[in-house]
């Protein structure tokens, strides 16, 4: 079952992944989830967190920095230096 979960998370858009991750965090914070289920949803939360981080890294890599001329007018763009 974990493999299926990984596959569905791998295709998940950022907004859906962050929404589900927030739901998992809320459930765990409430403390009303049985231990076995807590472990399972915590593991899914970790996978969702990795997916969100991956999508954010991809978005950062696509962001471009606008270059300006001496008068401050845009003349082009270059990749943003992201560390």
N, C-alpha and C positions, 0 to 999 in steps of 0.2 A: 504493500500500500504506500510506503514511503516513496517508492519510485514514481508512482502515479502523481503523488503530491508534488514531487520535484518537477515533473514534466508540466503540470498545470501552472506551477509558479514560474517556470522558465518562459512561459508565453504570456504571462500576466502584464498588463500595462501598469505603469507607476501608480496611477490614481487608485486602481483596484487593490494593488499590493499594499499600499500605505493604509488604505481603509481597513483591510482585513487585519493588518498588523496592529493598528490602533484598537480594534475590537478585541484581539487576543490580549493585549496589555491590560485593557479594562477588565476583562474576565479574570485574569490572574491577580490583579490588584484587589478585586473584590474578595478573593480567597474562598469562594464557594464552589470551586471546581474540585472534583475528586483527584487524588494524587496521580493516578495513572493517566487521566485525561490532561492534567496539568503538564505532565512531562511531554505528552504528545503535542499539545498545542504550543508549548514552549519551543519544541523542535521546529514546528512549522513556522513559528514567529521568527526564529533564527534564519530560516530559508527565505522568508519574506524580506527580512532586513537586508540580507545579501543581495536579493533581487533589486531592491530599492537603491542600494549603494551602486550596483552595476549600472542601472539606468541613469543615475545622477552623473556618474563618471562619463558615460557616453554623451550625455547632454553637455557637460562641461567641455568635452573635447570638440564639440561642434560650435561652441560660442566663439564669435570672432570679435576682435578688438578693432574699432574703427580708427583709422589713421587720419590725422588732420594736417593741412598745410600750414604755412607760417601765419596765415590770416585766420586760422581756426576752422577752415571749411573742410568737410570730409573729402578725402581723395582716394580712399580705398579701404581695404581691411586686411588684417593678417590674423593668423591663429593666435588665440589667447594662450599665454603661458600658464598652464595649470600644473601644479606640482602635486 
